Amino acid sequence: MNFNDELNEKRHSFSSSITAFFQDNSALGFSDLKKDDYEHEHIKTGPLSSKDRPARRGSVIPALLYMKPIREKAIKRNVEEIEVRIQFILKLAKALLSFGAPSHRIESHLDAAAEHLDMTIHFVYLPALIIVSCHKEGKKNAQTYFVRASGKIALSKLHQVHVIYRDVVHDNIGAESGSRALRSLLRSPPTYPFLVRCSLAFICAAIMCALSFGGSITDVGISGMCAFLLQYLGLDVAKKSALYGNVYEISISMLVSFVARALSNIRGNIFCYSAISSSGVILILPGFTILTSALELMSKNLFCGSVRLVYAIIYTLFLGFSLTIGSDLYHLFDREARHAFYHNAMRTNMTYLHGTFSMLNGTTGGPDISVGTLGVGNNNLGITSSTQVIKGCLRFADAPWWKQPVPWWSFFYLVPLYSFCSSLSNLQSIRSYQIVVMVFFSCCSWAVNRVTNIILPKRADLASASGAFVIGILGNMYSRIFRGTAFTSMVTGVLFLVPSSIAQGGALTQSYESSEIQYSTGFSLALRMISVASGVTIGLFVSQLVVYLAGHRKNAAHFAF
């Protein structure tokens, strides 16, 4: 008998004696121990590798070291067949895609559900598609499922999906009951009817025009009507016609810009083109897409993050180009406006810059421009010290109140009102107490963002990061202490941060002289959005690290940004 055979025989005998000892000594507390409570690793019969060989010839590795307890199953009361559990996983994947769950959390969410349901499943997440590969016991081949769905954020339904998932994972209900609940949720109609959603779009765009783009009372109403039309076309016409759905954003941007340019040419400087055109298309800005791409890149999901980021940049260029085309189309119909526009451009030879500016000397004698559009060139337009350019809008000091931007004290009721309407626009039920939490978190985040912009006026990324850090702390603490859903409570505030921070550098549109400036303007807007989204991403991840740095580990997946 060689050394390997002798060692294997000793390991077998030692393992048998340990098992007999546990079964016979009931006085020591081992009377309830069963054979299946421990699993033995496979004992090799061939030559031992260098890793398994003992340190010296006479030593014997105890077999007890090769025993490890089997992981306790999470599901004990509602144990169901494998087919039922697979159907629950598929329904959960479709619900997460349909109701706008955070894309960088979907795969980990499904992995946690499969682990608690004691299933061997692998997931591959692609934009609007999840590939599910399921391995069944006793079968060599794996079954592959493709789950495809596309949808926008629905906060109430997303919260219900998370509640159903948590009940199944914590063994409160079975997988079959969870599948039925998810199926009924997927088939249910939207939370609010068609006209209510269009009216909410009107209110959100009108408030954003006054808050972020320096619009007056007259600009507020026009921008709201443009957003109402935009929402109507998106919810009705674009869904019925796939052909129009491909050009929906481009066509509505051209229309909004056309209307804004026509109204801005009315004598008396009643309407501002920049405020109306920027706030009128605020609902189709790809700010959330860029934020999602930044979160995915931070989570090492390089493929999906890169695809979304490139799409958002190209989409922003298309959006800026469409706004320019709409303005030029009006100039084709109105000869007087066209001559006045180009005559003023040649007469002034001005270079327009977007951003935050500060004068190096205090004796400029010109308008006090802090944030907005700055034109550098010959002053032949009669712009004097009584004139201000605010967010791209020309304002006169002696103009009546309805031609002036809204006063600062109106922010105290406009910000909560926008947060409330934005939550409803994202299909949050008004009957839920969570809407109060969303509005409170959003107001806190906006206040911190505003204060940081005053202290650091040239750092929109730091301002957005500070606002995101605050809302991340509040949302994750709400989830950890009060067992709420962190993602749904934070969405309103995060979506408020993106357009607010972008608007700190001026409006979305500006005057131009050539096609090169036109395209550089669109690209600079995309870069601003990326900068803001990067700041929001850093703030959200740091806040999550601070909240979950200490304490017990979560049993379920983390459902937040």
Secondary structure as a PSIPRED ss2 file (coil, helix, strand):
# PSIPRED VFORMAT (PSIPRED V4.0)

   1 M C   1.000  0.000  0.000
   2 N C   1.000  0.000  0.000
   3 F H   0.000  1.000  0.000
   4 N H   0.000  1.000  0.000
   5 D H   0.000  1.000  0.000
   6 E H   0.000  1.000  0.000
   7 L H   0.000  1.000  0.000
   8 N H   0.000  1.000  0.000
   9 E H   0.000  1.000  0.000
  10 K H   0.000  1.000  0.000
  11 R H   0.000  1.000  0.000
  12 H H   0.000  1.000  0.000
  13 S H   0.000  1.000  0.000
  14 F H   0.000  1.000  0.000
  15 S H   0.000  1.000  0.000
  16 S H   0.000  1.000  0.000
  17 S H   0.000  1.000  0.000
  18 I H   0.000  1.000  0.000
  19 T H   0.000  1.000  0.000
  20 A H   0.000  1.000  0.000
  21 F H   0.000  1.000  0.000
  22 F H   0.000  1.000  0.000
  23 Q H   0.000  1.000  0.000
  24 D H   0.000  1.000  0.000
  25 N C   1.000  0.000  0.000
  26 S H   0.000  1.000  0.000
  27 A H   0.000  1.000  0.000
  28 L H   0.000  1.000  0.000
  29 G C   1.000  0.000  0.000
  30 F C   1.000  0.000  0.000
  31 S C   1.000  0.000  0.000
  32 D C   1.000  0.000  0.000
  33 L C   1.000  0.000  0.000
  34 K C   1.000  0.000  0.000
  35 K H   0.000  1.000  0.000
  36 D H   0.000  1.000  0.000
  37 D H   0.000  1.000  0.000
  38 Y E   0.000  0.000  1.000
  39 E E   0.000  0.000  1.000
  40 H E   0.000  0.000  1.000
  41 E C   1.000  0.000  0.000
  42 H C   1.000  0.000  0.000
  43 I C   1.000  0.000  0.000
  44 K C   1.000  0.000  0.000
  45 T C   1.000  0.000  0.000
  46 G C   1.000  0.000  0.000
  47 P C   1.000  0.000  0.000
  48 L C   1.000  0.000  0.000
  49 S C   1.000  0.000  0.000
  50 S C   1.000  0.000  0.000
  51 K C   1.000  0.000  0.000
  52 D C   1.000  0.000  0.000
  53 R C   1.000  0.000  0.000
  54 P C   1.000  0.000  0.000
  55 A C   1.000  0.000  0.000
  56 R C   1.000  0.000  0.000
  57 R C   1.000  0.000  0.000
  58 G C   1.000  0.000  0.000
  59 S C   1.000  0.000  0.000
  60 V C   1.000  0.000  0.000
  61 I C   1.000  0.000  0.000
  62 P C   1.000  0.000  0.000
  63 A H   0.000  1.000  0.000
  64 L H   0.000  1.000  0.000
  65 L H   0.000  1.000  0.000
  66 Y H   0.000  1.000  0.000
  67 M E   0.000  0.000  1.000
  68 K E   0.000  0.000  1.000
  69 P E   0.000  0.000  1.000
  70 I C   1.000  0.000  0.000
  71 R C   1.000  0.000  0.000
  72 E C   1.000  0.000  0.000
  73 K C   1.000  0.000  0.000
  74 A C   1.000  0.000  0.000
  75 I C   1.000  0.000  0.000
  76 K C   1.000  0.000  0.000
  77 R C   1.000  0.000  0.000
  78 N C   1.000  0.000  0.000
  79 V C   1.000  0.000  0.000
  80 E C   1.000  0.000  0.000
  81 E C   1.000  0.000  0.000
  82 I H   0.000  1.000  0.000
  83 E H   0.000  1.000  0.000
  84 V H   0.000  1.000  0.000
  85 R H   0.000  1.000  0.000
  86 I H   0.000  1.000  0.000
  87 Q H   0.000  1.000  0.000
  88 F H   0.000  1.000  0.000
  89 I H   0.000  1.000  0.000
  90 L H   0.000  1.000  0.000
  91 K H   0.000  1.000  0.000
  92 L H   0.000  1.000  0.000
  93 A H   0.000  1.000  0.000
  94 K H   0.000  1.000  0.000
  95 A H   0.000  1.000  0.000
  96 L H   0.000  1.000  0.000
  97 L H   0.000  1.000  0.000
  98 S H   0.000  1.000  0.000
  99 F C   1.000  0.000  0.000
 100 G C   1.000  0.000  0.000
 101 A C   1.000  0.000  0.000
 102 P C   1.000  0.000  0.000
 103 S H   0.000  1.000  0.000
 104 H H   0.000  1.000  0.000
 105 R H   0.000  1.000  0.000
 106 I H   0.000  1.000  0.000
 107 E H   0.000  1.000  0.000
 108 S H   0.000  1.000  0.000
 109 H H   0.000  1.000  0.000
 110 L H   0.000  1.000  0.000
 111 D H   0.000  1.000  0.000
 112 A H   0.000  1.000  0.000
 113 A H   0.000  1.000  0.000
 114 A H   0.000  1.000  0.000
 115 E H   0.000  1.000  0.000
 116 H H   0.000  1.000  0.000
 117 L C   1.000  0.000  0.000
 118 D C   1.000  0.000  0.000
 119 M C   1.000  0.000  0.000
 120 T E   0.000  0.000  1.000
 121 I E   0.000  0.000  1.000
 122 H E   0.000  0.000  1.000
 123 F E   0.000  0.000  1.000
 124 V E   0.000  0.000  1.000
 125 Y E   0.000  0.000  1.000
 126 L E   0.000  0.000  1.000
 127 P C   1.000  0.000  0.000
 128 A C   1.000  0.000  0.000
 129 L E   0.000  0.000  1.000
 130 I E   0.000  0.000  1.000
 131 I E   0.000  0.000  1.000
 132 V E   0.000  0.000  1.000
 133 S E   0.000  0.000  1.000
 134 C E   0.000  0.000  1.000
 135 H E   0.000  0.000  1.000
 136 K C   1.000  0.000  0.000
 137 E C   1.000  0.000  0.000
 138 G C   1.000  0.000  0.000
 139 K C   1.000  0.000  0.000
 140 K C   1.000  0.000  0.000
 141 N C   1.000  0.000  0.000
 142 A E   0.000  0.000  1.000
 143 Q E   0.000  0.000  1.000
 144 T E   0.000  0.000  1.000
 145 Y E   0.000  0.000  1.000
 146 F E   0.000  0.000  1.000
 147 V E   0.000  0.000  1.000
 148 R E   0.000  0.000  1.000
 149 A C   1.000  0.000  0.000
 150 S C   1.000  0.000  0.000
 151 G C   1.000  0.000  0.000
 152 K C   1.000  0.000  0.000
 153 I C   1.000  0.000  0.000
 154 A C   1.000  0.000  0.000
 155 L H   0.000  1.000  0.000
 156 S H   0.000  1.000  0.000
 157 K H   0.000  1.000  0.000
 158 L H   0.000  1.000  0.000
 159 H H   0.000  1.000  0.000
 160 Q H   0.000  1.000  0.000
 161 V H   0.000  1.000  0.000
 162 H H   0.000  1.000  0.000
 163 V H   0.000  1.000  0.000
 164 I H   0.000  1.000  0.000
 165 Y H   0.000  1.000  0.000
 166 R H   0.000  1.000  0.000
 167 D H   0.000  1.000  0.000
 168 V H   0.000  1.000  0.000
 169 V H   0.000  1.000  0.000
 170 H C   1.000  0.000  0.000
 171 D C   1.000  0.000  0.000
 172 N C   1.000  0.000  0.000
 173 I C   1.000  0.000  0.000
 174 G C   1.000  0.000  0.000
 175 A H   0.000  1.000  0.000
 176 E H   0.000  1.000  0.000
 177 S H   0.000  1.000  0.000
 178 G H   0.000  1.000  0.000
 179 S H   0.000  1.000  0.000
 180 R H   0.000  1.000  0.000
 181 A H   0.000  1.000  0.000
 182 L H   0.000  1.000  0.000
 183 R H   0.000  1.000  0.000
 184 S H   0.000  1.000  0.000
 185 L H   0.000  1.000  0.000
 186 L H   0.000  1.000  0.000
 187 R H   0.000  1.000  0.000
 188 S C   1.000  0.000  0.000
 189 P C   1.000  0.000  0.000
 190 P C   1.000  0.000  0.000
 191 T C   1.000  0.000  0.000
 192 Y C   1.000  0.000  0.000
 193 P C   1.000  0.000  0.000
 194 F H   0.000  1.000  0.000
 195 L H   0.000  1.000  0.000
 196 V H   0.000  1.000  0.000
 197 R H   0.000  1.000  0.000
 198 C H   0.000  1.000  0.000
 199 S H   0.000  1.000  0.000
 200 L H   0.000  1.000  0.000
 201 A H   0.000  1.000  0.000
 202 F H   0.000  1.000  0.000
 203 I H   0.000  1.000  0.000
 204 C H   0.000  1.000  0.000
 205 A H   0.000  1.000  0.000
 206 A H   0.000  1.000  0.000
 207 I H   0.000  1.000  0.000
 208 M H   0.000  1.000  0.000
 209 C H   0.000  1.000  0.000
 210 A H   0.000  1.000  0.000
 211 L H   0.000  1.000  0.000
 212 S H   0.000  1.000  0.000
 213 F C   1.000  0.000  0.000
 214 G C   1.000  0.000  0.000
 215 G C   1.000  0.000  0.000
 216 S C   1.000  0.000  0.000
 217 I H   0.000  1.000  0.000
 218 T H   0.000  1.000  0.000
 219 D H   0.000  1.000  0.000
 220 V H   0.000  1.000  0.000
 221 G H   0.000  1.000  0.000
 222 I H   0.000  1.000  0.000
 223 S H   0.000  1.000  0.000
 224 G H   0.000  1.000  0.000
 225 M H   0.000  1.000  0.000
 226 C H   0.000  1.000  0.000
 227 A H   0.000  1.000  0.000
 228 F H   0.000  1.000  0.000
 229 L H   0.000  1.000  0.000
 230 L H   0.000  1.000  0.000
 231 Q H   0.000  1.000  0.000
 232 Y H   0.000  1.000  0.000
 233 L H   0.000  1.000  0.000
 234 G H   0.000  1.000  0.000
 235 L H   0.000  1.000  0.000
 236 D H   0.000  1.000  0.000
 237 V H   0.000  1.000  0.000
 238 A H   0.000  1.000  0.000
 239 K H   0.000  1.000  0.000
 240 K H   0.000  1.000  0.000
 241 S C   1.000  0.000  0.000
 242 A H   0.000  1.000  0.000
 243 L H   0.000  1.000  0.000
 244 Y H   0.000  1.000  0.000
 245 G H   0.000  1.000  0.000
 246 N H   0.000  1.000  0.000
 247 V C   1.000  0.000  0.000
 248 Y H   0.000  1.000  0.000
 249 E H   0.000  1.000  0.000
 250 I H   0.000  1.000  0.000
 251 S H   0.000  1.000  0.000
 252 I H   0.000  1.000  0.000
 253 S H   0.000  1.000  0.000
 254 M H   0.000  1.000  0.000
 255 L H   0.000  1.000  0.000
 256 V H   0.000  1.000  0.000
 257 S H   0.000  1.000  0.000
 258 F H   0.000  1.000  0.000
 259 V H   0.000  1.000  0.000
 260 A H   0.000  1.000  0.000
 261 R H   0.000  1.000  0.000
 262 A H   0.000  1.000  0.000
 263 L H   0.000  1.000  0.000
 264 S H   0.000  1.000  0.000
 265 N C   1.000  0.000  0.000
 266 I C   1.000  0.000  0.000
 267 R C   1.000  0.000  0.000
 268 G C   1.000  0.000  0.000
 269 N C   1.000  0.000  0.000
 270 I C   1.000  0.000  0.000
 271 F C   1.000  0.000  0.000
 272 C C   1.000  0.000  0.000
 273 Y H   0.000  1.000  0.000
 274 S H   0.000  1.000  0.000
 275 A H   0.000  1.000  0.000
 276 I H   0.000  1.000  0.000
 277 S H   0.000  1.000  0.000
 278 S H   0.000  1.000  0.000
 279 S H   0.000  1.000  0.000
 280 G H   0.000  1.000  0.000
 281 V C   1.000  0.000  0.000
 282 I H   0.000  1.000  0.000
 283 L H   0.000  1.000  0.000
 284 I H   0.000  1.000  0.000
 285 L C   1.000  0.000  0.000
 286 P C   1.000  0.000  0.000
 287 G H   0.000  1.000  0.000
 288 F H   0.000  1.000  0.000
 289 T H   0.000  1.000  0.000
 290 I H   0.000  1.000  0.000
 291 L H   0.000  1.000  0.000
 292 T H   0.000  1.000  0.000
 293 S H   0.000  1.000  0.000
 294 A H   0.000  1.000  0.000
 295 L H   0.000  1.000  0.000
 296 E H   0.000  1.000  0.000
 297 L H   0.000  1.000  0.000
 298 M H   0.000  1.000  0.000
 299 S C   1.000  0.000  0.000
 300 K C   1.000  0.000  0.000
 301 N C   1.000  0.000  0.000
 302 L H   0.000  1.000  0.000
 303 F H   0.000  1.000  0.000
 304 C H   0.000  1.000  0.000
 305 G H   0.000  1.000  0.000
 306 S H   0.000  1.000  0.000
 307 V H   0.000  1.000  0.000
 308 R H   0.000  1.000  0.000
 309 L H   0.000  1.000  0.000
 310 V H   0.000  1.000  0.000
 311 Y H   0.000  1.000  0.000
 312 A H   0.000  1.000  0.000
 313 I H   0.000  1.000  0.000
 314 I H   0.000  1.000  0.000
 315 Y H   0.000  1.000  0.000
 316 T H   0.000  1.000  0.000
 317 L H   0.000  1.000  0.000
 318 F H   0.000  1.000  0.000
 319 L H   0.000  1.000  0.000
 320 G H   0.000  1.000  0.000
 321 F H   0.000  1.000  0.000
 322 S H   0.000  1.000  0.000
 323 L H   0.000  1.000  0.000
 324 T H   0.000  1.000  0.000
 325 I H   0.000  1.000  0.000
 326 G H   0.000  1.000  0.000
 327 S H   0.000  1.000  0.000
 328 D H   0.000  1.000  0.000
 329 L H   0.000  1.000  0.000
 330 Y H   0.000  1.000  0.000
 331 H H   0.000  1.000  0.000
 332 L H   0.000  1.000  0.000
 333 F H   0.000  1.000  0.000
 334 D C   1.000  0.000  0.000
 335 R H   0.000  1.000  0.000
 336 E H   0.000  1.000  0.000
 337 A H   0.000  1.000  0.000
 338 R H   0.000  1.000  0.000
 339 H H   0.000  1.000  0.000
 340 A H   0.000  1.000  0.000
 341 F H   0.000  1.000  0.000
 342 Y H   0.000  1.000  0.000
 343 H H   0.000  1.000  0.000
 344 N H   0.000  1.000  0.000
 345 A H   0.000  1.000  0.000
 346 M H   0.000  1.000  0.000
 347 R H   0.000  1.000  0.000
 348 T H   0.000  1.000  0.000
 349 N C   1.000  0.000  0.000
 350 M C   1.000  0.000  0.000
 351 T E   0.000  0.000  1.000
 352 Y E   0.000  0.000  1.000
 353 L E   0.000  0.000  1.000
 354 H E   0.000  0.000  1.000
 355 G E   0.000  0.000  1.000
 356 T E   0.000  0.000  1.000
 357 F C   1.000  0.000  0.000
 358 S C   1.000  0.000  0.000
 359 M C   1.000  0.000  0.000
 360 L C   1.000  0.000  0.000
 361 N C   1.000  0.000  0.000
 362 G C   1.000  0.000  0.000
 363 T C   1.000  0.000  0.000
 364 T C   1.000  0.000  0.000
 365 G C   1.000  0.000  0.000
 366 G C   1.000  0.000  0.000
 367 P C   1.000  0.000  0.000
 368 D C   1.000  0.000  0.000
 369 I C   1.000  0.000  0.000
 370 S C   1.000  0.000  0.000
 371 V E   0.000  0.000  1.000
 372 G E   0.000  0.000  1.000
 373 T E   0.000  0.000  1.000
 374 L E   0.000  0.000  1.000
 375 G E   0.000  0.000  1.000
 376 V E   0.000  0.000  1.000
 377 G C   1.000  0.000  0.000
 378 N C   1.000  0.000  0.000
 379 N C   1.000  0.000  0.000
 380 N C   1.000  0.000  0.000
 381 L C   1.000  0.000  0.000
 382 G C   1.000  0.000  0.000
 383 I C   1.000  0.000  0.000
 384 T C   1.000  0.000  0.000
 385 S C   1.000  0.000  0.000
 386 S C   1.000  0.000  0.000
 387 T E   0.000  0.000  1.000
 388 Q E   0.000  0.000  1.000
 389 V E   0.000  0.000  1.000
 390 I E   0.000  0.000  1.000
 391 K C   1.000  0.000  0.000
 392 G C   1.000  0.000  0.000
 393 C E   0.000  0.000  1.000
 394 L E   0.000  0.000  1.000
 395 R E   0.000  0.000  1.000
 396 F E   0.000  0.000  1.000
 397 A C   1.000  0.000  0.000
 398 D C   1.000  0.000  0.000
 399 A C   1.000  0.000  0.000
 400 P C   1.000  0.000  0.000
 401 W H   0.000  1.000  0.000
 402 W H   0.000  1.000  0.000
 403 K H   0.000  1.000  0.000
 404 Q C   1.000  0.000  0.000
 405 P C   1.000  0.000  0.000
 406 V C   1.000  0.000  0.000
 407 P C   1.000  0.000  0.000
 408 W H   0.000  1.000  0.000
 409 W H   0.000  1.000  0.000
 410 S H   0.000  1.000  0.000
 411 F H   0.000  1.000  0.000
 412 F H   0.000  1.000  0.000
 413 Y H   0.000  1.000  0.000
 414 L H   0.000  1.000  0.000
 415 V H   0.000  1.000  0.000
 416 P H   0.000  1.000  0.000
 417 L H   0.000  1.000  0.000
 418 Y H   0.000  1.000  0.000
 419 S H   0.000  1.000  0.000
 420 F H   0.000  1.000  0.000
 421 C H   0.000  1.000  0.000
 422 S H   0.000  1.000  0.000
 423 S H   0.000  1.000  0.000
 424 L H   0.000  1.000  0.000
 425 S H   0.000  1.000  0.000
 426 N C   1.000  0.000  0.000
 427 L C   1.000  0.000  0.000
 428 Q C   1.000  0.000  0.000
 429 S C   1.000  0.000  0.000
 430 I C   1.000  0.000  0.000
 431 R C   1.000  0.000  0.000
 432 S C   1.000  0.000  0.000
 433 Y C   1.000  0.000  0.000
 434 Q H   0.000  1.000  0.000
 435 I H   0.000  1.000  0.000
 436 V H   0.000  1.000  0.000
 437 V H   0.000  1.000  0.000
 438 M H   0.000  1.000  0.000
 439 V H   0.000  1.000  0.000
 440 F H   0.000  1.000  0.000
 441 F H   0.000  1.000  0.000
 442 S H   0.000  1.000  0.000
 443 C H   0.000  1.000  0.000
 444 C H   0.000  1.000  0.000
 445 S H   0.000  1.000  0.000
 446 W H   0.000  1.000  0.000
 447 A H   0.000  1.000  0.000
 448 V H   0.000  1.000  0.000
 449 N H   0.000  1.000  0.000
 450 R H   0.000  1.000  0.000
 451 V H   0.000  1.000  0.000
 452 T H   0.000  1.000  0.000
 453 N H   0.000  1.000  0.000
 454 I H   0.000  1.000  0.000
 455 I H   0.000  1.000  0.000
 456 L C   1.000  0.000  0.000
 457 P C   1.000  0.000  0.000
 458 K C   1.000  0.000  0.000
 459 R C   1.000  0.000  0.000
 460 A H   0.000  1.000  0.000
 461 D H   0.000  1.000  0.000
 462 L H   0.000  1.000  0.000
 463 A H   0.000  1.000  0.000
 464 S H   0.000  1.000  0.000
 465 A H   0.000  1.000  0.000
 466 S H   0.000  1.000  0.000
 467 G H   0.000  1.000  0.000
 468 A H   0.000  1.000  0.000
 469 F H   0.000  1.000  0.000
 470 V H   0.000  1.000  0.000
 471 I H   0.000  1.000  0.000
 472 G H   0.000  1.000  0.000
 473 I H   0.000  1.000  0.000
 474 L H   0.000  1.000  0.000
 475 G H   0.000  1.000  0.000
 476 N H   0.000  1.000  0.000
 477 M H   0.000  1.000  0.000
 478 Y H   0.000  1.000  0.000
 479 S H   0.000  1.000  0.000
 480 R H   0.000  1.000  0.000
 481 I H   0.000  1.000  0.000
 482 F H   0.000  1.000  0.000
 483 R C   1.000  0.000  0.000
 484 G C   1.000  0.000  0.000
 485 T C   1.000  0.000  0.000
 486 A H   0.000  1.000  0.000
 487 F H   0.000  1.000  0.000
 488 T H   0.000  1.000  0.000
 489 S H   0.000  1.000  0.000
 490 M H   0.000  1.000  0.000
 491 V H   0.000  1.000  0.000
 492 T H   0.000  1.000  0.000
 493 G H   0.000  1.000  0.000
 494 V H   0.000  1.000  0.000
 495 L H   0.000  1.000  0.000
 496 F H   0.000  1.000  0.000
 497 L H   0.000  1.000  0.000
 498 V H   0.000  1.000  0.000
 499 P H   0.000  1.000  0.000
 500 S H   0.000  1.000  0.000
 501 S H   0.000  1.000  0.000
 502 I H   0.000  1.000  0.000
 503 A H   0.000  1.000  0.000
 504 Q C   1.000  0.000  0.000
 505 G C   1.000  0.000  0.000
 506 G C   1.000  0.000  0.000
 507 A C   1.000  0.000  0.000
 508 L C   1.000  0.000  0.000
 509 T C   1.000  0.000  0.000
 510 Q C   1.000  0.000  0.000
 511 S C   1.000  0.000  0.000
 512 Y C   1.000  0.000  0.000
 513 E C   1.000  0.000  0.000
 514 S C   1.000  0.000  0.000
 515 S H   0.000  1.000  0.000
 516 E H   0.000  1.000  0.000
 517 I H   0.000  1.000  0.000
 518 Q H   0.000  1.000  0.000
 519 Y H   0.000  1.000  0.000
 520 S H   0.000  1.000  0.000
 521 T H   0.000  1.000  0.000
 522 G H   0.000  1.000  0.000
 523 F H   0.000  1.000  0.000
 524 S H   0.000  1.000  0.000
 525 L H   0.000  1.000  0.000
 526 A H   0.000  1.000  0.000
 527 L H   0.000  1.000  0.000
 528 R H   0.000  1.000  0.000
 529 M H   0.000  1.000  0.000
 530 I H   0.000  1.000  0.000
 531 S H   0.000  1.000  0.000
 532 V H   0.000  1.000  0.000
 533 A H   0.000  1.000  0.000
 534 S H   0.000  1.000  0.000
 535 G H   0.000  1.000  0.000
 536 V H   0.000  1.000  0.000
 537 T H   0.000  1.000  0.000
 538 I H   0.000  1.000  0.000
 539 G H   0.000  1.000  0.000
 540 L H   0.000  1.000  0.000
 541 F H   0.000  1.000  0.000
 542 V H   0.000  1.000  0.000
 543 S H   0.000  1.000  0.000
 544 Q H   0.000  1.000  0.000
 545 L H   0.000  1.000  0.000
 546 V H   0.000  1.000  0.000
 547 V H   0.000  1.000  0.000
 548 Y C   1.000  0.000  0.000
 549 L C   1.000  0.000  0.000
 550 A C   1.000  0.000  0.000
 551 G C   1.000  0.000  0.000
 552 H C   1.000  0.000  0.000
 553 R C   1.000  0.000  0.000
 554 K C   1.000  0.000  0.000
 555 N C   1.000  0.000  0.000
 556 A C   1.000  0.000  0.000
 557 A C   1.000  0.000  0.000
 558 H C   1.000  0.000  0.000
 559 F C   1.000  0.000  0.000
 560 A C   1.000  0.000  0.000
 561 F C   1.000  0.000  0.000
